[in-house]
């Protein structure tokens, strides 16, 4: 374990710590005790305009400003909404017979749910059991009889707030009521890893940075807030999490950071949930929640893909990959850059120049096979099982820029179905819980019906991830989905680089992208490699000329984008 300082934190990250300290501590202390009754934890009836009396729970006042006299914050049962309401419009829950509305109970499902939820909580506090009921309707009937009968044998005193709740309201925040990252009370969604919420701005930051990794293989930002100026790294093998000083000292306890930075090796809260203390509590279902958090909302017409819970760090094994239309081994390069231990990487590619780049640059660690159309189920059984299937079939007959395109069902467009054939044979059966991921890429500018056909076969919509310096592509996948740009567009883009040399021009008769010594000039091969994210001279093998190098680059993927997409796989497979 070691501590590390961020070299260039974003302005949002730098401000986050100050705001979090001042806001969270005030939220921890806000409770109303003005002599008007209805303290935190009490069950109440509340009257809101347009509704009958509705059951609710008095909760902590979440604001940096003190509430007005006799003002209470109530969470309503049934819909989970909150209201700030004067104590004069509240009644104690003991007035059940007076406030219960038969018409609302019979006509409003939400009201019926609210009654069930509040009586369930009241029953737990009174230690009243309704286990004799054979179904929910009968249980509700028993609950209502108990409530109308005066909550016997304990009476209303039985469902008063537990003493522990009253004693701790001055010290324990309701973490679901504020943003774990910045402390804002304007929560928007749940925090996928820890019990709590996120505001809209922090959600966007979280989506963009949770799976961003530095060159050392560790997360670039804190696992809790996706910010932080000084962090502690987990020392567990295959774990890449880090936690910042602010989150540790505020959410776990004062001085936690100084205590932990002397522990070597230190296992983080994700590896050892039992050491979660204070207000930092790991969700038991975090591995599923994080998948829900990144769900692609545009794919609602399709059933969601199977969700695989993350694998504990000590149980992760090396990854096995089948890459179709592999090109110059972008997939292998990214996996190694991210630190994955690659057990086997089999690549199908027919271009001799592309094969030469992969063979030479990766020292023969890639197993090359020939045409994808020659692969059979027997081959897959011998080589596999695989954990990851990737590929992007040729786009010549799909791209709208080609007036002679033949579409999805003719020419090279048909090669999509070879990918689909492999995917169908490789998918684990329903009773096999082994994580299996796939990625298919193709051009954005294709006809609507071709795109719809691909979506229909792959049973999902594509996501559009825009590279910083090259044009975007559509990607269909079952991994965690990102729908945001990798980072703000700070640079002008070059137009799509294809296998043709004139694609470098910025428009049909446009200028060349570079001015050198007062004259327009083509991009050098090393500059094109840099644009795609490859190391300098990556394609400089076998005495290939400029046009050959541009051809193999024109068929390749953008390294930063694929790195962005592969990063979530670190939760499933072993890393160095």
Beta strands, then each sheet from edge to edge (+ up, - down):
strand 1: 3-5
strand 2: 43-46
strand 3: 54-59
strand 4: 71-76
strand 5: 82-86
strand 6: 90-92
strand 7: 187-190
strand 8: 197-199
strand 9: 230-233
strand 10: 242-244
strand 11: 319-324
strand 12: 342-348
strand 13: 367-369
strand 14: 388-391
strand 15: 437-443
strand 16: 463-465
strand 17: 473-477
strand 18: 514-516
strand 19: 519-521
sheet 1: 1+ 9- 10+
sheet 2: 5+ 4- 3+ 2- 6+
sheet 3: 7+ 8-
sheet 4: 13+ 12+ 11+ 14+ 15+ 17- 16+
sheet 5: 18+ 19-
end
